[in-house]
Amino acid sequence: MGTGYKIKICGIKDLATLELCVDLRVDFVGLNFSPRSPRSISAETAESLLTLKSKPGFPKLVFLFFENSVSEIQNLTTRFQPDLVQLIRGDQFLTKEIWETLTEKKSLLPAIRIQEKVVSDEDLEPKSDLVILDSYNKDLGGGTGHSFPWEYVTSVKRPFLLAGGITPENVKVALETVHPYGIDVASGVETNGKKDPKKIQELVQNVRTL
């Protein structure tokens, strides 16, 4: 498999894309339920996608929420049992209780939108095994297509997925500059707002041939 960098493909909406991700052995796949995202899917779509969950080598399943009600988060996670729940720090709809409950269960994947240089890993949700460091847009939880200055996180030691504007073209530079645990990609493998199988294949190949 080449390098040990992990790959997360987020915002999957169709079976063909999910099947490709399984076949390529990506490490994480993300389904987005945020009402603020163009990649948002319904519970019914999730149910049809997750017919693939029994396939050998199915990646870790991540559900992403941003500005969803707490009851919706609880209902969907109880119904489908994802491996991880991605919540965005600063989401006004979240309660301290759900954040702490998921943290204690080791099922929270916190996403932190970076606006300045990180000076201490203690600011990056140290109780979670893994975090996502993403670019900031006050109206979006992620998937902005824009990167943040990578020098803001070059001193981070704890495991994190680098997100924000990662594409097949810049992924090698990103990894060689930042040395994260892995990458999280949504818009960077899309063409005209839809997941592009060629871009996904190219991204995976570029990561694994580093």
GIRA-V968121 format. One record per residue. N is the residue number from 1. SS is DSSP state (A for helix, B for strand, O for the rest). OMEGA is omega in whole degrees, 0 to 359 (none if undefined). Layout:
<<N;SS;OMEGA> <N;SS;OMEGA>>
//
This chain:
<<1;O;181> <2;O;184> <3;O;179> <4;O;180> <5;O;180> <6;B;182> <7;B;173> <8;B;174> <9;B;188> <10;B;177> <11;O;180> <12;O;184> <13;O;185> <14;O;184> <15;A;183> <16;A;179> <17;A;180> <18;A;179> <19;A;178> <20;A;180> <21;A;177> <22;A;181> <23;A;180> <24;O;179> <25;O;172> <26;O;189> <27;O;181> <28;B;170> <29;B;184> <30;B;172> <31;B;189> <32;B;180> <33;O;184> <34;O;177> <35;O;181> <36;O;187> <37;O;173> <38;O;180> <39;O;182> <40;B;177> <41;O;178> <42;O;176> <43;A;181> <44;A;177> <45;A;178> <46;A;181> <47;A;179> <48;A;178> <49;A;188> <50;A;167> <51;A;179> <52;A;188> <53;A;181> <54;A;179> <55;O;178> <56;O;178> <57;O;179> <58;O;184> <59;O;171> <60;B;185> <61;B;181> <62;B;172> <63;B;180> <64;B;177> <65;B;173> <66;O;184> <67;O;167> <68;O;175> <69;O;178> <70;A;181> <71;A;178> <72;A;177> <73;A;181> <74;A;182> <75;A;183> <76;A;180> <77;A;176> <78;A;183> <79;A;189> <80;A;175> <81;O;175> <82;O;178> <83;O;183> <84;B;178> <85;B;182> <86;B;175> <87;B;185> <88;B;178> <89;O;184> <90;O;177> <91;O;186> <92;O;182> <93;O;185> <94;O;172> <95;O;176> <96;A;184> <97;A;183> <98;A;177> <99;A;183> <100;A;179> <101;A;179> <102;A;177> <103;A;181> <104;A;179> <105;O;184> <106;O;179> <107;O;178> <108;B;170> <109;B;185> <110;B;174> <111;B;183> <112;B;183> <113;B;191> <114;B;179> <115;O;180> <116;O;182> <117;O;177> <118;O;183> <119;O;180> <120;O;176> <121;A;180> <122;A;178> <123;A;189> <124;O;176> <125;O;185> <126;O;179> <127;O;177> <128;O;183> <129;O;186> <130;O;175> <131;B;173> <132;B;175> <133;B;192> <134;B;175> <135;B;186> <136;O;167> <137;B;189> <138;O;183> <139;O;184> <140;B;176> <141;O;181> <142;O;179> <143;O;183> <144;O;185> <145;O;181> <146;O;177> <147;O;172> <148;O;180> <149;O;186> <150;A;179> <151;A;176> <152;A;187> <153;A;183> <154;O;180> <155;O;181> <156;O;182> <157;O;186> <158;O;181> <159;O;176> <160;B;172> <161;B;177> <162;B;180> <163;B;177> <164;O;173> <165;O;178> <166;O;180> <167;O;174> <168;O;184> <169;O;185> <170;O;188> <171;A;181> <172;A;178> <173;A;180> <174;A;183> <175;A;181> <176;A;179> <177;A;191> <178;A;183> <179;O;178> <180;O;172> <181;O;180> <182;B;181> <183;B;178> <184;B;188> <185;B;175> <186;O;184> <187;A;183> <188;A;175> <189;A;178> <190;B;171> <191;B;182> <192;O;175> <193;O;179> <194;B;178> <195;B;184> <196;O;184> <197;A;179> <198;A;180> <199;A;177> <200;A;179> <201;A;180> <202;A;179> <203;A;182> <204;A;180> <205;A;181> <206;A;178> <207;A;188> <208;A;177> <209;O;178> <210;O;none>>
//
